[in-house]
Amino acid sequence: MAKKKGEGFHSAAGLIRYFDEEDEKSLKINPWLVVGMCIGSAVVCTAAAFIWPV
């Protein structure tokens, strides 16, 4: 089967244009908040495993 050449660039260009525009009304989350929430949920899950062992 023949490979289509150059098709990846066109689809990537559309994604770049899509993600390049920022909406001023969109929700902005600090990346450190996301990291903190991940660590916090890991701590809660680990504590729950110790409190209620299976």
HTML snippet that shows the backbone in 3Dmol.js (N, CA, C, O; Angstrom):
<script src="https://3Dmol.org/build/3Dmol-min.js"></script>
<div id="view" style="width:600px;height:400px;position:relative"></div>
<script>
const pdb = `
ATOM      1  N   MET A   1       0.850  -1.167   0.000  1.00  0.00           N
ATOM      2  CA  MET A   1       0.000   0.000   0.000  1.00  0.00           C
ATOM      3  C   MET A   1       0.899   1.234   0.000  1.00  0.00           C
ATOM      4  O   MET A   1       1.853   1.316   0.773  1.00  0.00           O
ATOM      5  N   ALA A   2       0.596   2.158  -0.842  1.00  0.00           N
ATOM      6  CA  ALA A   2       1.405   3.368  -0.946  1.00  0.00           C
ATOM      7  C   ALA A   2       1.119   4.298   0.231  1.00  0.00           C
ATOM      8  O   ALA A   2      -0.019   4.439   0.679  1.00  0.00           O
ATOM      9  N   LYS A   3       2.183   4.921   0.711  1.00  0.00           N
ATOM     10  CA  LYS A   3       2.029   5.865   1.820  1.00  0.00           C
ATOM     11  C   LYS A   3       1.725   7.248   1.265  1.00  0.00           C
ATOM     12  O   LYS A   3       2.237   7.642   0.217  1.00  0.00           O
ATOM     13  N   LYS A   4       0.896   7.964   1.974  1.00  0.00           N
ATOM     14  CA  LYS A   4       0.577   9.330   1.571  1.00  0.00           C
ATOM     15  C   LYS A   4       1.627  10.248   2.178  1.00  0.00           C
ATOM     16  O   LYS A   4       1.821  10.268   3.393  1.00  0.00           O
ATOM     17  N   LYS A   5       2.295  10.999   1.330  1.00  0.00           N
ATOM     18  CA  LYS A   5       3.339  11.895   1.810  1.00  0.00           C
ATOM     19  C   LYS A   5       2.778  13.292   1.992  1.00  0.00           C
ATOM     20  O   LYS A   5       1.956  13.750   1.198  1.00  0.00           O
ATOM     21  N   GLY A   6       3.226  13.968   3.043  1.00  0.00           N
ATOM     22  CA  GLY A   6       2.846  15.348   3.265  1.00  0.00           C
ATOM     23  C   GLY A   6       1.515  15.526   3.976  1.00  0.00           C
ATOM     24  O   GLY A   6       1.107  16.655   4.247  1.00  0.00           O
ATOM     25  N   GLU A   7       0.835  14.435   4.279  1.00  0.00           N
ATOM     26  CA  GLU A   7      -0.471  14.560   4.915  1.00  0.00           C
ATOM     27  C   GLU A   7      -0.333  14.957   6.387  1.00  0.00           C
ATOM     28  O   GLU A   7      -1.198  15.659   6.912  1.00  0.00           O
ATOM     29  N   GLY A   8       0.718  14.528   7.053  1.00  0.00           N
ATOM     30  CA  GLY A   8       0.914  14.852   8.457  1.00  0.00           C
ATOM     31  C   GLY A   8       1.110  16.336   8.697  1.00  0.00           C
ATOM     32  O   GLY A   8       0.661  16.862   9.715  1.00  0.00           O
ATOM     33  N   PHE A   9       1.768  17.012   7.783  1.00  0.00           N
ATOM     34  CA  PHE A   9       2.026  18.436   7.952  1.00  0.00           C
ATOM     35  C   PHE A   9       0.734  19.241   7.910  1.00  0.00           C
ATOM     36  O   PHE A   9       0.561  20.181   8.685  1.00  0.00           O
ATOM     37  N   HIS A  10      -0.165  18.879   7.015  1.00  0.00           N
ATOM     38  CA  HIS A  10      -1.417  19.621   6.890  1.00  0.00           C
ATOM     39  C   HIS A  10      -2.272  19.453   8.137  1.00  0.00           C
ATOM     40  O   HIS A  10      -2.862  20.421   8.616  1.00  0.00           O
ATOM     41  N   SER A  11      -2.348  18.244   8.666  1.00  0.00           N
ATOM     42  CA  SER A  11      -3.172  18.044   9.855  1.00  0.00           C
ATOM     43  C   SER A  11      -2.525  18.709  11.071  1.00  0.00           C
ATOM     44  O   SER A  11      -3.230  19.236  11.932  1.00  0.00           O
ATOM     45  N   ALA A  12      -1.205  18.691  11.150  1.00  0.00           N
ATOM     46  CA  ALA A  12      -0.526  19.350  12.267  1.00  0.00           C
ATOM     47  C   ALA A  12      -0.683  20.860  12.175  1.00  0.00           C
ATOM     48  O   ALA A  12      -0.800  21.530  13.201  1.00  0.00           O
ATOM     49  N   ALA A  13      -0.688  21.399  10.976  1.00  0.00           N
ATOM     50  CA  ALA A  13      -0.854  22.843  10.812  1.00  0.00           C
ATOM     51  C   ALA A  13      -2.214  23.280  11.320  1.00  0.00           C
ATOM     52  O   ALA A  13      -2.331  24.354  11.911  1.00  0.00           O
ATOM     53  N   GLY A  14      -3.220  22.495  11.111  1.00  0.00           N
ATOM     54  CA  GLY A  14      -4.551  22.828  11.627  1.00  0.00           C
ATOM     55  C   GLY A  14      -4.585  22.820  13.138  1.00  0.00           C
ATOM     56  O   GLY A  14      -5.215  23.682  13.750  1.00  0.00           O
ATOM     57  N   LEU A  15      -3.908  21.845  13.754  1.00  0.00           N
ATOM     58  CA  LEU A  15      -3.863  21.803  15.213  1.00  0.00           C
ATOM     59  C   LEU A  15      -3.080  22.973  15.772  1.00  0.00           C
ATOM     60  O   LEU A  15      -3.443  23.526  16.810  1.00  0.00           O
ATOM     61  N   ILE A  16      -2.012  23.356  15.096  1.00  0.00           N
ATOM     62  CA  ILE A  16      -1.222  24.492  15.565  1.00  0.00           C
ATOM     63  C   ILE A  16      -2.062  25.754  15.518  1.00  0.00           C
ATOM     64  O   ILE A  16      -2.024  26.556  16.452  1.00  0.00           O
ATOM     65  N   ARG A  17      -2.814  25.943  14.455  1.00  0.00           N
ATOM     66  CA  ARG A  17      -3.685  27.122  14.373  1.00  0.00           C
ATOM     67  C   ARG A  17      -4.757  27.068  15.448  1.00  0.00           C
ATOM     68  O   ARG A  17      -5.107  28.098  16.026  1.00  0.00           O
ATOM     69  N   TYR A  18      -5.283  25.879  15.724  1.00  0.00           N
ATOM     70  CA  TYR A  18      -6.345  25.742  16.723  1.00  0.00           C
ATOM     71  C   TYR A  18      -5.821  26.066  18.116  1.00  0.00           C
ATOM     72  O   TYR A  18      -6.463  26.809  18.858  1.00  0.00           O
ATOM     73  N   PHE A  19      -4.667  25.522  18.479  1.00  0.00           N
ATOM     74  CA  PHE A  19      -4.129  25.726  19.813  1.00  0.00           C
ATOM     75  C   PHE A  19      -3.388  27.042  19.955  1.00  0.00           C
ATOM     76  O   PHE A  19      -3.068  27.451  21.071  1.00  0.00           O
ATOM     77  N   ASP A  20      -3.110  27.710  18.853  1.00  0.00           N
ATOM     78  CA  ASP A  20      -2.399  28.980  18.915  1.00  0.00           C
ATOM     79  C   ASP A  20      -3.310  30.089  19.429  1.00  0.00           C
ATOM     80  O   ASP A  20      -2.851  31.013  20.100  1.00  0.00           O
ATOM     81  N   GLU A  21      -4.587  29.999  19.117  1.00  0.00           N
ATOM     82  CA  GLU A  21      -5.527  31.016  19.569  1.00  0.00           C
ATOM     83  C   GLU A  21      -5.928  30.741  21.010  1.00  0.00           C
ATOM     84  O   GLU A  21      -6.298  29.619  21.354  1.00  0.00           O
ATOM     85  N   GLU A  22      -5.855  31.767  21.850  1.00  0.00           N
ATOM     86  CA  GLU A  22      -6.254  31.627  23.240  1.00  0.00           C
ATOM     87  C   GLU A  22      -7.547  32.380  23.471  1.00  0.00           C
ATOM     88  O   GLU A  22      -7.722  33.507  23.007  1.00  0.00           O
ATOM     89  N   ASP A  23      -8.425  31.756  24.177  1.00  0.00           N
ATOM     90  CA  ASP A  23      -9.687  32.396  24.520  1.00  0.00           C
ATOM     91  C   ASP A  23      -9.508  33.111  25.852  1.00  0.00           C
ATOM     92  O   ASP A  23      -9.098  32.500  26.840  1.00  0.00           O
ATOM     93  N   GLU A  24      -9.812  34.393  25.879  1.00  0.00           N
ATOM     94  CA  GLU A  24      -9.623  35.186  27.101  1.00  0.00           C
ATOM     95  C   GLU A  24     -10.629  34.807  28.178  1.00  0.00           C
ATOM     96  O   GLU A  24     -10.385  35.058  29.359  1.00  0.00           O
ATOM     97  N   LYS A  25     -11.750  34.212  27.799  1.00  0.00           N
ATOM     98  CA  LYS A  25     -12.782  33.849  28.765  1.00  0.00           C
ATOM     99  C   LYS A  25     -12.592  32.442  29.315  1.00  0.00           C
ATOM    100  O   LYS A  25     -13.350  32.024  30.190  1.00  0.00           O
ATOM    101  N   SER A  26     -11.611  31.709  28.829  1.00  0.00           N
ATOM    102  CA  SER A  26     -11.442  30.331  29.257  1.00  0.00           C
ATOM    103  C   SER A  26     -10.843  30.258  30.659  1.00  0.00           C
ATOM    104  O   SER A  26     -10.218  31.206  31.136  1.00  0.00           O
ATOM    105  N   LEU A  27     -11.046  29.131  31.297  1.00  0.00           N
ATOM    106  CA  LEU A  27     -10.545  28.890  32.641  1.00  0.00           C
ATOM    107  C   LEU A  27      -9.036  28.688  32.589  1.00  0.00           C
ATOM    108  O   LEU A  27      -8.544  27.857  31.825  1.00  0.00           O
ATOM    109  N   LYS A  28      -8.315  29.431  33.386  1.00  0.00           N
ATOM    110  CA  LYS A  28      -6.862  29.320  33.432  1.00  0.00           C
ATOM    111  C   LYS A  28      -6.478  28.675  34.755  1.00  0.00           C
ATOM    112  O   LYS A  28      -6.852  29.170  35.818  1.00  0.00           O
ATOM    113  N   ILE A  29      -5.735  27.576  34.700  1.00  0.00           N
ATOM    114  CA  ILE A  29      -5.321  26.847  35.889  1.00  0.00           C
ATOM    115  C   ILE A  29      -3.804  26.869  35.953  1.00  0.00           C
ATOM    116  O   ILE A  29      -3.120  26.590  34.968  1.00  0.00           O
ATOM    117  N   ASN A  30      -3.295  27.203  37.120  1.00  0.00           N
ATOM    118  CA  ASN A  30      -1.859  27.199  37.338  1.00  0.00           C
ATOM    119  C   ASN A  30      -1.356  25.752  37.271  1.00  0.00           C
ATOM    120  O   ASN A  30      -1.957  24.872  37.887  1.00  0.00           O
ATOM    121  N   PRO A  31      -0.279  25.488  36.544  1.00  0.00           N
ATOM    122  CA  PRO A  31       0.231  24.109  36.455  1.00  0.00           C
ATOM    123  C   PRO A  31       0.623  23.534  37.810  1.00  0.00           C
ATOM    124  O   PRO A  31       0.497  22.329  38.025  1.00  0.00           O
ATOM    125  N   TRP A  32       1.091  24.364  38.719  1.00  0.00           N
ATOM    126  CA  TRP A  32       1.463  23.866  40.044  1.00  0.00           C
ATOM    127  C   TRP A  32       0.232  23.425  40.834  1.00  0.00           C
ATOM    128  O   TRP A  32       0.338  22.547  41.690  1.00  0.00           O
ATOM    129  N   LEU A  33      -0.919  24.007  40.568  1.00  0.00           N
ATOM    130  CA  LEU A  33      -2.152  23.567  41.205  1.00  0.00           C
ATOM    131  C   LEU A  33      -2.500  22.152  40.752  1.00  0.00           C
ATOM    132  O   LEU A  33      -2.939  21.333  41.558  1.00  0.00           O
ATOM    133  N   VAL A  34      -2.309  21.869  39.493  1.00  0.00           N
ATOM    134  CA  VAL A  34      -2.578  20.529  38.969  1.00  0.00           C
ATOM    135  C   VAL A  34      -1.624  19.510  39.607  1.00  0.00           C
ATOM    136  O   VAL A  34      -2.044  18.418  39.988  1.00  0.00           O
ATOM    137  N   VAL A  35      -0.350  19.871  39.720  1.00  0.00           N
ATOM    138  CA  VAL A  35       0.627  18.977  40.353  1.00  0.00           C
ATOM    139  C   VAL A  35       0.245  18.739  41.813  1.00  0.00           C
ATOM    140  O   VAL A  35       0.293  17.609  42.297  1.00  0.00           O
ATOM    141  N   GLY A  36      -0.130  19.805  42.505  1.00  0.00           N
ATOM    142  CA  GLY A  36      -0.529  19.678  43.905  1.00  0.00           C
ATOM    143  C   GLY A  36      -1.762  18.812  44.084  1.00  0.00           C
ATOM    144  O   GLY A  36      -1.844  18.027  45.028  1.00  0.00           O
ATOM    145  N   MET A  37      -2.721  18.953  43.179  1.00  0.00           N
ATOM    146  CA  MET A  37      -3.928  18.131  43.260  1.00  0.00           C
ATOM    147  C   MET A  37      -3.622  16.660  43.005  1.00  0.00           C
ATOM    148  O   MET A  37      -4.226  15.785  43.626  1.00  0.00           O
ATOM    149  N   CYS A  38      -2.697  16.381  42.105  1.00  0.00           N
ATOM    150  CA  CYS A  38      -2.302  14.990  41.842  1.00  0.00           C
ATOM    151  C   CYS A  38      -1.622  14.387  43.061  1.00  0.00           C
ATOM    152  O   CYS A  38      -1.916  13.256  43.448  1.00  0.00           O
ATOM    153  N   ILE A  39      -0.716  15.140  43.663  1.00  0.00           N
ATOM    154  CA  ILE A  39      -0.025  14.654  44.858  1.00  0.00           C
ATOM    155  C   ILE A  39      -1.018  14.478  45.999  1.00  0.00           C
ATOM    156  O   ILE A  39      -0.963  13.487  46.727  1.00  0.00           O
ATOM    157  N   GLY A  40      -1.925  15.435  46.156  1.00  0.00           N
ATOM    158  CA  GLY A  40      -2.926  15.336  47.212  1.00  0.00           C
ATOM    159  C   GLY A  40      -3.827  14.126  47.048  1.00  0.00           C
ATOM    160  O   GLY A  40      -4.122  13.437  48.025  1.00  0.00           O
ATOM    161  N   SER A  41      -4.265  13.862  45.836  1.00  0.00           N
ATOM    162  CA  SER A  41      -5.124  12.698  45.619  1.00  0.00           C
ATOM    163  C   SER A  41      -4.353  11.394  45.837  1.00  0.00           C
ATOM    164  O   SER A  41      -4.927  10.410  46.304  1.00  0.00           O
ATOM    165  N   ALA A  42      -3.068  11.376  45.505  1.00  0.00           N
ATOM    166  CA  ALA A  42      -2.252  10.184  45.775  1.00  0.00           C
ATOM    167  C   ALA A  42      -2.124   9.956  47.274  1.00  0.00           C
ATOM    168  O   ALA A  42      -2.180   8.815  47.732  1.00  0.00           O
ATOM    169  N   VAL A  43      -1.953  11.026  48.041  1.00  0.00           N
ATOM    170  CA  VAL A  43      -1.851  10.906  49.502  1.00  0.00           C
ATOM    171  C   VAL A  43      -3.166  10.399  50.082  1.00  0.00           C
ATOM    172  O   VAL A  43      -3.165   9.535  50.959  1.00  0.00           O
ATOM    173  N   VAL A  44      -4.281  10.927  49.602  1.00  0.00           N
ATOM    174  CA  VAL A  44      -5.591  10.488  50.091  1.00  0.00           C
ATOM    175  C   VAL A  44      -5.829   9.023  49.767  1.00  0.00           C
ATOM    176  O   VAL A  44      -6.332   8.284  50.614  1.00  0.00           O
ATOM    177  N   CYS A  45      -5.486   8.589  48.577  1.00  0.00           N
ATOM    178  CA  CYS A  45      -5.667   7.172  48.199  1.00  0.00           C
ATOM    179  C   CYS A  45      -4.778   6.261  49.024  1.00  0.00           C
ATOM    180  O   CYS A  45      -5.210   5.183  49.433  1.00  0.00           O
ATOM    181  N   THR A  46      -3.539   6.676  49.277  1.00  0.00           N
ATOM    182  CA  THR A  46      -2.629   5.871  50.088  1.00  0.00           C
ATOM    183  C   THR A  46      -3.113   5.798  51.536  1.00  0.00           C
ATOM    184  O   THR A  46      -3.064   4.734  52.154  1.00  0.00           O
ATOM    185  N   ALA A  47      -3.574   6.915  52.073  1.00  0.00           N
ATOM    186  CA  ALA A  47      -4.105   6.921  53.439  1.00  0.00           C
ATOM    187  C   ALA A  47      -5.343   6.036  53.544  1.00  0.00           C
ATOM    188  O   ALA A  47      -5.513   5.328  54.537  1.00  0.00           O
ATOM    189  N   ALA A  48      -6.203   6.067  52.537  1.00  0.00           N
ATOM    190  CA  ALA A  48      -7.400   5.230  52.544  1.00  0.00           C
ATOM    191  C   ALA A  48      -7.025   3.757  52.500  1.00  0.00           C
ATOM    192  O   ALA A  48      -7.701   2.930  53.112  1.00  0.00           O
ATOM    193  N   ALA A  49      -5.976   3.424  51.798  1.00  0.00           N
ATOM    194  CA  ALA A  49      -5.538   2.019  51.742  1.00  0.00           C
ATOM    195  C   ALA A  49      -5.041   1.549  53.107  1.00  0.00           C
ATOM    196  O   ALA A  49      -5.211   0.380  53.454  1.00  0.00           O
ATOM    197  N   PHE A  50      -4.432   2.437  53.880  1.00  0.00           N
ATOM    198  CA  PHE A  50      -3.968   2.075  55.221  1.00  0.00           C
ATOM    199  C   PHE A  50      -5.131   2.027  56.212  1.00  0.00           C
ATOM    200  O   PHE A  50      -5.140   1.183  57.109  1.00  0.00           O
ATOM    201  N   ILE A  51      -6.102   2.914  56.064  1.00  0.00           N
ATOM    202  CA  ILE A  51      -7.226   2.957  56.994  1.00  0.00           C
ATOM    203  C   ILE A  51      -8.169   1.776  56.776  1.00  0.00           C
ATOM    204  O   ILE A  51      -8.610   1.146  57.737  1.00  0.00           O
ATOM    205  N   TRP A  52      -8.479   1.477  55.515  1.00  0.00           N
ATOM    206  CA  TRP A  52      -9.388   0.383  55.195  1.00  0.00           C
ATOM    207  C   TRP A  52      -8.672  -0.673  54.349  1.00  0.00           C
ATOM    208  O   TRP A  52      -8.855  -0.723  53.133  1.00  0.00           O
ATOM    209  N   PRO A  53      -7.849  -1.524  54.996  1.00  0.00           N
ATOM    210  CA  PRO A  53      -7.138  -2.558  54.208  1.00  0.00           C
ATOM    211  C   PRO A  53      -8.112  -3.599  53.657  1.00  0.00           C
ATOM    212  O   PRO A  53      -9.156  -3.860  54.255  1.00  0.00           O
ATOM    213  N   VAL A  54      -7.773  -4.173  52.548  1.00  0.00           N
ATOM    214  CA  VAL A  54      -8.634  -5.150  51.894  1.00  0.00           C
ATOM    215  C   VAL A  54      -8.288  -6.532  52.364  1.00  0.00           C
ATOM    216  O   VAL A  54      -8.905  -7.505  51.927  1.00  0.00           O
TER     217      VAL A  54
END
`;
const viewer = $3Dmol.createViewer("view");
viewer.addModel(pdb, "pdb");
viewer.setStyle({}, {cartoon: {color: "spectrum"}});
viewer.zoomTo();
viewer.render();
</script>
